[in-house]
Amino acid sequence: MRASRLLSILILLQMRGRLSAEALAEEFEVSVRTIYRDVDQLSAAGVPIYAERGRNGGFALLDGYRTKLTGFTPAEADALLLAGVGSAASDLGIGDNLAAAQLKLLASLPANSGASAQRVAARFHLDPVNWYGRADALEHLPTLASAVWGEKRIRVRYESWKGEVTRVLDPLGLVLKGGIWYLVAAVNKSPRTYRVSNISALDVIETQFLRPTRFDLAKYWSIASKDFETRLMRERATIEVSPIGMQILRDVMPGTAEAIERAQTPCKPDGWLRATIAVESFPHAARQMLRLGTEVRVLEPHALRDAIAQEAAKVAALYKRRH
């Protein structure tokens, strides 16, 4: 722990210039006395560090001194500083490691571009969670990440659509999709997808599994997610939607809005668009269409029109004024 702190002090002085003992103590959550001991240790190791007294004093490195810890180019370091993807690194339990790695990346840059990566990180922030969404409870995610990395078999208790089940899995990878973490794991050598927040219990079995040499996580996810969408959106509907309806769709159902824009046919009144789109089951699609109120008209199928009428009647009955 102390060796890591000594290295971090060295990098911070290199990147920020002069820093007081109090500032360093606050940064590393240690006492000022501990910082003085660390500085003495760095000096004894040959690091040209010196102290200046006074109001604006503090510790600094001799002009021109730099430590070269990696071979990253400035462009590579700038790109990697965005690799945390918001809170994803913290979710995985590697937030501290990421921060240390970023410091090392900053230290690797040439002297004339040392601030570049800091400027990138200060100006770009990635937040993968949708509006009005909340991150799932992820108490098991760090353990899962460790099992994936160590190729350790796991036993999980999982809440599926059919109820709670227990499975022994070979964890192959983790995927962050729309702010939701998914585990890709093999059962009898067949990859399947599990939502991490639906895992209620997790045990790591110390038996290692043999990871399939040809398994490609990105390729699997691309195929599996498209297959899921196809199975989910198995019905078709022809609708007409107003300009206001399109604005609503872009906010709440962006995929549907894009589909309408690709396959649109202008219709009356002016500004309205007609298109045939994919929808989920009719009861679910009816509730979605009602979100648009009178800004959408469903032409067919009649089963969906009936489902909307029935749902609307239930809403009207619920709010009917009672005398």
C-alpha positions as CSV (number, residue, x, y, z in Angstrom):
1,M,0.0,0.0,0.0
2,R,2.8,2.4,0.9
3,A,4.7,1.7,-2.3
4,S,1.6,2.5,-4.3
5,R,1.1,5.7,-2.4
6,L,4.7,6.8,-3.0
7,L,4.3,6.2,-6.7
8,S,1.0,8.2,-6.7
9,I,2.6,11.1,-4.9
10,L,5.4,11.1,-7.5
11,I,2.9,11.2,-10.3
12,L,0.7,13.9,-8.8
13,L,3.7,16.2,-8.2
14,Q,4.8,15.6,-11.8
15,M,1.3,16.4,-13.2
16,R,0.2,19.2,-10.8
17,G,3.5,20.8,-9.8
18,R,3.9,22.1,-6.2
19,L,1.5,20.5,-3.6
20,S,1.4,21.1,0.1
21,A,1.7,18.4,2.7
22,E,-1.9,19.1,3.8
23,A,-3.2,18.7,0.2
24,L,-1.4,15.4,-0.2
25,A,-2.6,14.1,3.1
26,E,-6.2,14.9,2.1
27,E,-5.7,13.3,-1.3
28,F,-4.6,10.0,0.2
29,E,-6.5,10.2,3.5
30,V,-3.5,9.9,5.7
31,S,-1.8,12.2,8.2
32,V,0.5,15.0,7.4
33,R,3.2,13.2,9.4
34,T,2.8,10.2,7.1
35,I,3.3,12.4,4.0
36,Y,6.5,13.8,5.4
37,R,7.8,10.3,5.9
38,D,6.8,9.3,2.4
39,V,8.6,12.4,1.0
40,D,11.7,11.4,2.9
41,Q,11.5,7.9,1.4
42,L,11.2,9.3,-2.1
43,S,14.2,11.5,-1.5
44,A,16.3,8.6,-0.2
45,A,15.4,6.6,-3.3
46,G,17.0,9.4,-5.5
47,V,13.8,11.3,-6.5
48,P,14.8,15.0,-6.8
49,I,12.0,16.2,-4.6
50,Y,12.4,19.4,-2.5
51,A,10.3,21.5,-0.1
52,E,9.6,25.2,-0.1
53,R,8.4,27.0,2.9
54,G,5.9,29.9,3.1
55,R,2.3,30.6,2.3
56,N,2.5,29.2,-1.2
57,G,5.1,26.5,-0.4
58,G,4.9,22.8,-0.6
59,F,6.7,19.9,-2.2
60,A,7.8,19.9,-5.8
61,L,10.1,18.0,-8.2
62,L,13.2,19.5,-9.7
63,D,12.5,21.2,-13.0
64,G,12.8,18.8,-15.9
65,Y,12.4,15.6,-13.9
66,R,9.8,13.2,-15.2
67,T,9.1,9.5,-14.6
68,K,8.4,7.4,-17.7
69,L,6.1,4.6,-16.6
70,T,4.5,3.4,-19.9
71,G,5.0,3.6,-23.6
72,F,1.5,5.0,-24.4
73,T,1.3,7.8,-27.0
74,P,-0.7,10.9,-26.1
75,A,-3.6,9.8,-28.4
76,E,-3.7,6.3,-26.8
77,A,-3.7,7.8,-23.3
78,D,-6.5,10.3,-24.2
79,A,-8.7,7.4,-25.5
80,L,-8.1,5.1,-22.6
81,L,-9.0,7.9,-20.1
82,L,-12.6,7.5,-21.4
83,A,-12.6,3.7,-20.9
84,G,-14.2,3.9,-17.5
85,V,-17.7,4.5,-19.1
86,G,-19.1,6.5,-16.3
87,S,-19.7,4.3,-13.3
88,A,-19.0,1.0,-15.1
89,A,-15.5,0.6,-13.6
90,S,-16.9,1.2,-10.1
91,D,-19.7,-1.3,-10.7
92,L,-17.0,-3.9,-11.6
93,G,-15.0,-3.2,-8.4
94,I,-12.0,-1.7,-10.3
95,G,-12.6,2.0,-9.7
96,D,-9.4,2.4,-7.6
97,N,-7.4,0.5,-10.1
98,L,-8.7,2.6,-13.0
99,A,-7.8,5.8,-11.2
100,A,-4.2,4.5,-10.6
101,A,-4.0,3.5,-14.2
102,Q,-5.1,6.9,-15.4
103,L,-2.4,8.6,-13.3
104,K,0.2,6.3,-14.9
105,L,-1.2,7.2,-18.3
106,L,-0.9,10.9,-17.6
107,A,2.7,10.4,-16.4
108,S,3.6,8.7,-19.7
109,L,2.8,11.7,-21.9
110,P,5.6,14.0,-23.2
111,A,6.1,17.1,-21.2
112,N,4.6,19.4,-23.8
113,S,1.3,17.5,-23.9
114,G,0.9,16.4,-20.3
115,A,-2.4,18.3,-19.8
116,S,-4.1,16.8,-22.9
117,A,-5.5,13.7,-21.3
118,Q,-6.7,15.6,-18.2
119,R,-8.5,18.0,-20.5
120,V,-10.2,15.1,-22.3
121,A,-11.4,13.5,-19.1
122,A,-12.6,16.9,-17.8
123,R,-14.7,17.5,-20.9
124,F,-16.2,14.2,-21.7
125,H,-18.4,12.1,-19.4
126,L,-20.2,8.9,-20.4
127,D,-23.5,8.1,-18.6
128,P,-25.0,4.8,-19.9
129,V,-28.2,4.9,-17.9
130,N,-31.3,6.1,-19.8
131,W,-33.3,9.2,-18.7
132,Y,-35.6,8.5,-15.7
133,G,-33.8,5.2,-15.3
134,R,-32.0,4.0,-12.2
135,A,-29.1,1.7,-12.0
136,D,-29.8,-1.9,-11.0
137,A,-28.7,-3.3,-7.6
138,L,-25.3,-4.8,-8.4
139,E,-24.0,-6.4,-5.2
140,H,-22.8,-9.5,-7.1
141,L,-21.1,-7.7,-10.1
142,P,-17.6,-7.4,-8.7
143,T,-17.6,-11.1,-7.7
144,L,-18.9,-12.0,-11.2
145,A,-16.2,-9.9,-12.8
146,S,-13.5,-11.8,-10.8
147,A,-15.0,-15.1,-11.8
148,V,-15.1,-14.2,-15.4
149,W,-11.5,-13.1,-15.3
150,G,-10.3,-16.1,-13.3
151,E,-12.4,-18.5,-15.4
152,K,-14.0,-19.9,-12.2
153,R,-17.3,-21.8,-12.3
154,I,-20.2,-20.3,-10.4
155,R,-23.5,-21.4,-8.8
156,V,-26.3,-18.8,-8.9
157,R,-29.9,-18.5,-7.7
158,Y,-31.7,-16.6,-10.4
159,E,-35.1,-15.1,-10.8
160,S,-36.3,-16.1,-14.3
161,W,-39.7,-15.6,-16.0
162,K,-40.7,-19.0,-14.8
163,G,-39.7,-18.5,-11.2
164,E,-36.5,-18.9,-9.1
165,V,-34.0,-21.4,-10.4
166,T,-30.5,-22.6,-9.4
167,R,-27.8,-23.0,-12.1
168,V,-24.2,-23.9,-12.3
169,L,-22.6,-21.7,-14.9
170,D,-19.4,-21.1,-16.8
171,P,-19.2,-17.2,-16.8
172,L,-17.8,-16.1,-20.2
173,G,-18.3,-12.4,-20.1
174,L,-20.2,-9.3,-18.9
175,V,-22.0,-6.8,-21.1
176,L,-23.3,-3.3,-20.2
177,K,-26.4,-2.6,-22.4
178,G,-28.4,0.6,-21.9
179,G,-27.3,0.9,-18.3
180,I,-28.1,-2.7,-17.5
181,W,-25.5,-5.4,-16.8
182,Y,-25.9,-8.9,-18.3
183,L,-23.9,-12.0,-17.7
184,V,-23.1,-14.3,-20.7
185,A,-22.5,-17.8,-19.3
186,A,-22.5,-21.3,-20.7
187,V,-24.8,-24.1,-19.5
188,N,-23.7,-27.5,-20.9
189,K,-21.4,-25.5,-23.3
190,S,-24.3,-23.5,-24.6
191,P,-24.0,-19.7,-24.0
192,R,-27.0,-18.0,-22.5
193,T,-27.8,-14.5,-21.2
194,Y,-28.7,-13.5,-17.6
195,R,-29.6,-10.2,-16.1
196,V,-27.1,-9.5,-13.3
197,S,-29.7,-7.8,-11.1
198,N,-31.9,-10.9,-11.2
199,I,-29.2,-13.0,-9.4
200,S,-30.2,-13.3,-5.8
201,A,-27.4,-15.5,-4.6
202,L,-23.9,-16.3,-6.0
203,D,-21.2,-18.8,-5.0
204,V,-17.8,-19.1,-6.8
205,I,-16.8,-22.7,-7.2
206,E,-13.0,-23.1,-7.1
207,T,-13.1,-25.4,-10.1
208,Q,-11.8,-23.7,-13.3
209,F,-13.6,-24.3,-16.6
210,L,-12.2,-24.4,-20.0
211,R,-13.1,-21.3,-21.9
212,P,-14.1,-22.1,-25.6
213,T,-11.2,-20.9,-27.7
214,R,-13.4,-19.6,-30.5
215,F,-16.0,-17.8,-28.3
216,D,-16.3,-14.2,-29.3
217,L,-18.3,-12.1,-26.8
218,A,-19.0,-9.2,-29.1
219,K,-20.1,-11.5,-31.9
220,Y,-22.3,-13.5,-29.6
221,W,-24.0,-10.4,-28.1
222,S,-24.7,-8.9,-31.5
223,I,-26.4,-12.1,-32.7
224,A,-28.2,-12.8,-29.4
225,S,-29.5,-9.2,-29.0
226,K,-30.9,-9.1,-32.5
227,D,-32.5,-12.5,-32.0
228,F,-34.1,-11.3,-28.8
229,E,-35.5,-8.2,-30.5
230,T,-36.9,-10.3,-33.3
231,R,-38.7,-12.7,-30.9
232,L,-39.9,-9.8,-28.8
233,M,-41.3,-7.6,-31.6
234,R,-43.1,-10.5,-33.4
235,E,-46.3,-8.6,-34.4
236,R,-46.8,-5.9,-37.1
237,A,-49.1,-2.9,-37.1
238,T,-49.9,-0.1,-39.6
239,I,-50.2,3.3,-37.9
240,E,-50.5,7.0,-38.7
241,V,-48.7,9.4,-36.4
242,S,-48.7,13.2,-36.1
243,P,-45.6,15.5,-35.8
244,I,-46.2,15.8,-32.0
245,G,-46.6,12.0,-31.8
246,M,-43.2,11.6,-33.5
247,Q,-41.6,13.9,-30.9
248,I,-43.1,11.8,-28.2
249,L,-41.8,8.6,-29.8
250,R,-38.3,10.0,-30.2
251,D,-38.2,10.4,-26.4
252,V,-40.0,7.2,-25.2
253,M,-39.6,4.8,-28.1
254,P,-36.6,5.9,-30.2
255,G,-36.4,2.6,-32.1
256,T,-40.0,2.9,-33.3
257,A,-39.5,6.5,-34.3
258,E,-36.5,5.5,-36.4
259,A,-38.5,2.7,-38.1
260,I,-41.2,5.1,-39.0
261,E,-38.7,7.6,-40.5
262,R,-37.2,4.8,-42.6
263,A,-40.5,3.4,-43.9
264,Q,-42.8,6.5,-43.9
265,T,-45.5,7.5,-46.3
266,P,-47.0,11.0,-45.9
267,C,-50.7,11.0,-45.3
268,K,-53.5,13.4,-44.2
269,P,-53.7,15.7,-42.4
270,D,-50.4,17.4,-43.5
271,G,-47.4,16.4,-41.5
272,W,-48.8,13.0,-40.5
273,L,-46.8,9.9,-41.4
274,R,-48.0,6.3,-42.2
275,A,-45.8,3.3,-41.6
276,T,-45.9,-0.4,-40.8
277,I,-43.9,-1.2,-37.6
278,A,-43.0,-4.1,-35.4
279,V,-44.7,-4.3,-32.0
280,E,-44.8,-6.6,-29.1
281,S,-47.9,-8.5,-28.0
282,F,-51.1,-6.6,-28.6
283,P,-52.0,-6.0,-24.9
284,H,-48.5,-4.5,-24.4
285,A,-48.6,-2.6,-27.7
286,A,-52.0,-1.2,-26.8
287,R,-50.6,0.4,-23.6
288,Q,-47.7,1.8,-25.5
289,M,-49.9,3.4,-28.2
290,L,-52.1,5.0,-25.5
291,R,-49.1,6.9,-24.3
292,L,-49.5,9.0,-27.5
293,G,-53.2,9.7,-27.0
294,T,-54.8,11.2,-30.1
295,E,-51.5,11.7,-31.8
296,V,-51.5,8.2,-33.3
297,R,-54.1,6.2,-35.2
298,V,-53.8,2.4,-35.5
299,L,-55.2,1.2,-38.9
300,E,-54.6,-2.5,-38.5
301,P,-54.6,-5.2,-37.3
302,H,-58.1,-5.1,-35.9
303,A,-56.9,-7.2,-32.9
304,L,-54.7,-4.3,-31.8
305,R,-57.4,-1.7,-32.4
306,D,-59.7,-3.8,-30.2
307,A,-57.0,-4.1,-27.5
308,I,-56.6,-0.3,-27.5
309,A,-60.3,0.3,-27.2
310,Q,-60.6,-2.2,-24.3
311,E,-57.7,-0.6,-22.5
312,A,-59.1,2.9,-23.1
313,A,-62.5,1.9,-21.8
314,K,-60.8,0.6,-18.6
315,V,-59.0,3.9,-18.1
316,A,-62.2,5.8,-18.7
317,A,-64.1,3.7,-16.2
318,L,-61.4,4.2,-13.6
319,Y,-61.6,8.0,-13.8
320,K,-65.3,8.3,-14.4
321,R,-66.8,10.9,-12.1
322,R,-69.0,9.4,-9.4
323,H,-71.9,11.5,-8.1
